[in-house]
Structures are given as C-alpha cells and as structure tokens.
C-alpha cells in the first residue's frame, strides 16, 4: 500500500466528538486521527467505531482515511481495537521496531505511519538515513513531531523545521511520504509548506479552542494548506 495524493496531504488529529466530525464534512481532509495512546484526546475503541461510521458518510469523495495513534502498543491491544474500529492507518509514536511495523502492515492489512521525535536540542548523531532506512519498505509514511517527555508527541510546540530537511531528502529518495506535525496552526502552516514542502501536515491543538476542535480554525487551516 502506498499513500498517493496531491501534495501536501492533510491530517487532522485528535477528534473525539461525533457532532464536530459531522460538521467537518465540507472540508477537504485526507486523514482523520483518533488517539488511543494516553492523552486528554484519548478515545475508546467503541467510540472510535462511531467516529469511523461518520467518515463513511463524508461528502467528499474519497472520504478521509481513519488513523489510530498509538505509543508502543502490544499486539493484543491493536487487534482488539481493530475488531471494533475499522481503522485504515496505524500511526506509531513509540519505539516500535521495523519488524513490528511490517507485521502490523502485513497481518492487519492497514497502512502504517511511523513517527519520529525531534528534540529541541537535538545534535547530529545518527543520520536521518541511518534512522529511517531500517523502515524502508515496512511503513507507508513517516511523521516528524516535536519531542514530548510525557506522551512522546502532541506537545503543541513547533520544532526547528530546518531539521526536517534530511528526513525529507530521504523521503524523496524512497518515495515514502513525510508528514510534519507539532504546533502547526493556520498562521504558520503556510510558511512551512512554502519553504520546506513536506509531503503532508498534521494538526491537532492548533485547530482547538479551550481544548476542543474549532470548526472555524479547522476551516482556516485547510484553506491555508490548500492555497499554500
């Protein structure tokens, strides 16, 4: 399986509310993310199944694909959740090995996105090539997010985007899309897209007001991405 659509791909993550998701049907979004890892945005498998049903009624064709966000899940957790919620993508934010990613992809028949954290004071160590190459052919996309010591990601903070360039070069060579996440909003996403041209962008807290998804902010974010 490959992720192939007009660049940049757009993912909105951390959806919890069925009515909010219904209000988004007019938006052109490629992926909708549901968080199963420990987070204030965490959802249960039963609730995610209801959200997936809403995606099946989406006005856009094709409808967005559903992505479940996990941190170091065990096999039983993944299979139990997929038995209830028909996810299209498993997004892994922990220390999951290339072999684990390949098993999820092949056995469960889903796409796999592997996230990598960018530290604020990250110094040159293992090159992007060395870090990513073991995952070549075993994942459908990679995602860069700002490191968070508690949850691994989802901090709502940006990282220095120039650090994404070696990763984007690897993505271009391999044909595996690169998403950038971390602190994006309607005000800064244009600069990211125009200057660094990632294959995709992933937003969560940047389209929220008081911790809840805001349809006005989501609409503005989508419009900025598409115009950029």
C-alpha positions as CSV (number, residue, x, y, z in Angstrom):
1,X,0.0,0.0,0.0
2,X,1.2,3.5,-0.7
3,X,0.0,7.0,0.2
4,X,-0.5,8.8,-3.1
5,X,-2.5,12.0,-3.4
6,X,-1.9,15.6,-4.3
7,X,0.7,17.2,-2.1
8,X,0.5,18.3,0.7
9,X,-1.6,15.7,2.3
10,X,-3.6,17.0,5.3
11,X,-4.3,15.2,8.5
12,X,-6.4,16.5,11.5
13,X,-5.7,14.5,14.6
14,X,-7.3,14.1,18.0
15,X,-11.0,14.0,17.0
16,X,-13.4,12.9,19.8
17,X,-16.8,14.5,19.2
18,X,-19.2,12.9,16.7
19,X,-21.1,16.2,16.1
20,X,-17.8,18.1,15.5
21,X,-16.8,15.4,13.0
22,X,-20.1,15.7,11.2
23,X,-19.6,19.5,11.0
24,X,-16.4,18.9,9.1
25,X,-17.9,17.1,6.1
26,X,-17.3,20.0,3.8
27,X,-13.6,20.1,4.5
28,X,-11.0,18.5,2.1
29,X,-9.0,16.4,4.5
30,X,-7.0,13.2,3.7
31,X,-6.7,11.7,7.2
32,X,-8.6,12.0,10.5
33,X,-6.8,10.8,13.5
34,X,-8.1,9.2,16.7
35,X,-5.8,8.9,19.7
36,X,-5.7,5.6,21.6
37,X,-2.5,6.5,23.5
38,X,-2.6,8.1,26.9
39,X,-3.8,11.7,26.2
40,X,-6.6,14.1,27.0
41,X,-7.8,13.3,23.5
42,X,-7.8,9.6,24.1
43,X,-10.8,7.6,22.7
44,X,-12.0,4.1,23.3
45,X,-12.4,1.5,20.5
46,X,-16.2,1.7,20.8
47,X,-16.2,5.5,20.5
48,X,-13.7,5.3,17.6
49,X,-16.1,2.9,15.8
50,X,-18.8,5.6,16.0
51,X,-16.4,8.2,14.6
52,X,-15.4,5.8,11.7
53,X,-19.1,5.5,10.8
54,X,-19.3,9.2,10.4
55,X,-16.4,9.1,8.0
56,X,-18.4,6.7,5.8
57,X,-21.0,9.4,5.4
58,X,-18.4,12.1,4.4
59,X,-19.5,14.3,1.4
60,X,-16.0,14.4,-0.1
61,X,-15.0,11.5,-2.4
62,X,-12.9,9.7,-1.4
63,X,-13.7,10.2,2.3
64,X,-10.8,10.8,4.7
65,X,-9.0,7.7,5.9
66,X,-9.1,7.0,9.7
67,X,-5.8,6.8,11.6
68,X,-5.3,5.4,15.1
69,X,-2.5,6.9,17.1
70,X,-0.6,4.5,19.4
71,X,2.5,4.5,21.6
72,X,4.3,1.2,22.0
73,X,1.0,-0.9,21.7
74,X,1.1,-4.6,22.1
75,X,-0.4,-6.9,19.5
76,X,-3.4,-7.8,21.6
77,X,-4.3,-4.1,22.0
78,X,-4.1,-3.4,18.3
79,X,-6.2,-6.5,17.3
80,X,-8.8,-5.8,19.9
81,X,-9.3,-2.2,18.8
82,X,-9.4,-3.1,15.1
83,X,-12.0,-5.7,15.8
84,X,-14.3,-2.8,16.8
85,X,-13.0,0.2,14.8
86,X,-12.1,-0.4,11.1
87,X,-9.1,1.9,11.0
88,X,-7.2,2.5,7.8
89,X,-3.9,3.6,9.3
90,X,-2.0,2.7,12.5
91,X,0.3,5.6,13.5
92,X,3.0,4.5,15.9
93,X,4.7,7.1,18.1
94,X,6.9,4.9,20.3
95,X,10.0,2.8,19.9
96,X,8.3,0.3,17.6
97,X,10.8,-1.7,15.6
98,X,10.8,-2.0,11.8
99,X,9.8,-5.7,12.1
100,X,6.8,-4.7,14.3
101,X,5.7,-2.1,11.7
102,X,6.0,-4.7,9.0
103,X,3.9,-7.2,10.9
104,X,1.1,-4.6,11.6
105,X,1.1,-3.6,7.9
106,X,1.0,-7.1,6.5
107,X,-1.0,-9.1,9.1
108,X,-3.6,-6.4,9.9
109,X,-3.9,-5.1,6.3
110,X,-3.5,-1.4,7.3
111,X,-1.2,1.4,6.4
112,X,1.5,2.2,8.9
113,X,2.8,5.7,9.7
114,X,5.9,5.8,11.9
115,X,6.5,8.9,14.0
116,X,10.0,10.2,14.9
117,X,10.5,12.9,17.6
118,X,12.7,15.9,17.0
119,X,14.3,17.2,20.2
120,X,14.8,20.9,20.9
121,X,18.5,20.5,21.5
122,X,18.9,17.6,19.0
123,X,22.6,17.3,18.0
124,X,23.9,15.5,14.9
125,X,24.2,11.8,15.8
126,X,22.6,9.1,13.9
127,X,21.8,10.5,10.4
128,X,18.3,10.6,9.1
129,X,19.3,7.9,6.6
130,X,20.5,5.6,9.3
131,X,17.5,6.3,11.5
132,X,14.9,5.8,8.8
133,X,16.4,3.2,6.4
134,X,15.5,0.2,8.5
135,X,11.9,1.2,8.0
136,X,12.1,1.4,4.2
137,X,9.5,-0.9,2.7
138,X,7.9,-1.5,6.1
139,X,5.9,1.7,6.6
140,X,3.7,3.8,4.3
141,X,4.7,7.2,5.7
142,X,6.9,8.8,8.3
143,X,5.9,11.7,10.6
144,X,8.1,14.2,12.5
145,X,6.8,15.6,15.7
146,X,8.2,17.7,18.5
147,X,9.5,15.6,21.3
148,X,7.4,15.5,24.4
149,X,8.8,13.8,27.5
150,X,5.4,12.6,28.8
151,X,3.5,11.4,25.7
152,X,6.2,11.3,23.1
153,X,4.4,13.8,20.9
154,X,1.4,16.0,20.8
155,X,3.1,18.8,22.7
156,X,1.5,21.6,20.6
157,X,5.0,23.1,20.1
158,X,6.9,23.5,16.8
159,X,10.4,22.3,16.2
160,X,13.1,23.9,14.1
161,X,11.7,23.0,10.7
162,X,15.2,23.0,9.0
163,X,15.8,19.8,10.9
164,X,13.2,18.2,8.7
165,X,15.3,18.6,5.5
166,X,17.5,15.4,5.8
167,X,14.3,13.5,6.5
168,X,12.5,15.0,3.5
169,X,15.5,14.2,1.3
170,X,15.3,10.5,2.5
171,X,11.5,10.6,1.8
172,X,12.1,12.0,-1.7
173,X,14.6,9.3,-2.5
174,X,12.5,6.4,-1.2
175,X,9.1,7.6,-2.3
176,X,7.8,7.4,1.3
177,X,5.8,10.5,2.3
178,X,6.9,12.7,5.1
179,X,4.4,14.4,7.4
180,X,5.3,17.3,9.7
181,X,3.4,17.8,13.0
182,X,4.0,19.8,16.1
183,X,2.5,23.2,16.9
184,X,1.0,23.9,13.5
185,X,-1.9,26.3,13.0
186,X,-3.4,28.5,10.3
187,X,-0.9,31.2,11.0
188,X,2.3,29.3,10.5
189,X,1.4,26.4,8.2
190,X,1.8,28.5,5.0
191,X,5.4,29.2,5.9
192,X,6.1,25.5,6.5
193,X,4.6,24.4,3.2
194,X,6.1,27.0,1.0
195,X,9.6,26.9,2.5
196,X,10.1,23.2,3.3
197,X,7.4,21.5,1.1
198,X,6.6,18.4,3.3
199,X,4.5,15.7,1.7
200,X,1.9,16.2,4.5
201,X,1.0,18.2,7.5
202,X,-0.7,17.0,10.7
203,X,-2.5,19.3,13.1
204,X,-4.3,18.9,16.4
205,X,-4.1,21.5,19.2
206,X,-3.6,24.3,16.6
207,X,-7.2,23.9,15.5
208,X,-8.7,23.9,19.0
209,X,-10.2,26.4,21.3
210,X,-10.2,25.6,25.0
211,X,-9.2,22.1,24.3
212,X,-12.0,21.4,21.8
213,X,-11.8,21.2,18.0
214,X,-13.0,24.5,16.5
215,X,-14.7,24.3,13.1
216,X,-13.6,27.9,12.2
217,X,-10.0,27.2,12.9
218,X,-10.1,23.8,11.1
219,X,-11.6,25.5,8.0
220,X,-9.0,28.2,8.1
221,X,-6.2,25.7,8.4
222,X,-7.4,23.6,5.5
223,X,-7.8,26.7,3.3
224,X,-4.3,27.9,4.1
225,X,-2.8,24.5,3.3
226,X,-4.6,24.1,0.0
227,X,-3.6,27.7,-1.0
228,X,0.0,27.3,0.0
